[in-house]
């Protein structure tokens, strides 16, 4: 780690965060506090950042795949996995959402602390900005994720998704409903005069092949 890296603590974990990698904030800690992983689960940590969620998940998971479009975040997460003693249970991939994966690779649990803040057209060009910039309505990345994740989730799997009320929470629930998912807010934290960040858990209402649910694309 460089001399500019910040040290962040959560519970018994220590994380080093490079300047161009998203530093865990209130949304990260809310997610971490409410993260439950069953023993033996195969987990995908989408947008891993410094790796905080993936490292915590690796304590119980059989394996964790940590993905980020930011190559500096991928390196940072790998170092933090080594620092916290879970490097043997994690793998690291650079890529844009699900682009690195083949359809047919399925996970028990998908985690995503999404870039959900409304942003200006010129924001999102720097690596650090891509961690939070969600386009004009905050949904540019959220909607792409929602379109795709069912193809990579096991029939009985679940998704944990963090977003803000600034990014149209109701639309997220509408899309998940159209896809055949039952979704609920399992944790939230409010910031007066600004927003509320919410952690959503979603599971399929019926065990179905995601190939039969293509109609949901019309909702977005």
Secondary structure, DSSP 8 states (H G I E B T S, - for coil): --TT-EEEEETTEEEEE-TTS----HHHHHHHHT----TT-EEEEET-TTSHHHHHHTTT-SEEEEEES-HHHHHHHHHHHHHTT-GGGEEEEE-STTTTS-TT--EEEEEEE---B---TTTT-SHHHHTTB--TTS-HHHHHHHHHGGGGEEEEEEEEEEEEGGG-HHHHHHHHHHTTEEEEEEEEEEETTTEEEEEEEEEESS---GGGGGGGGGG-
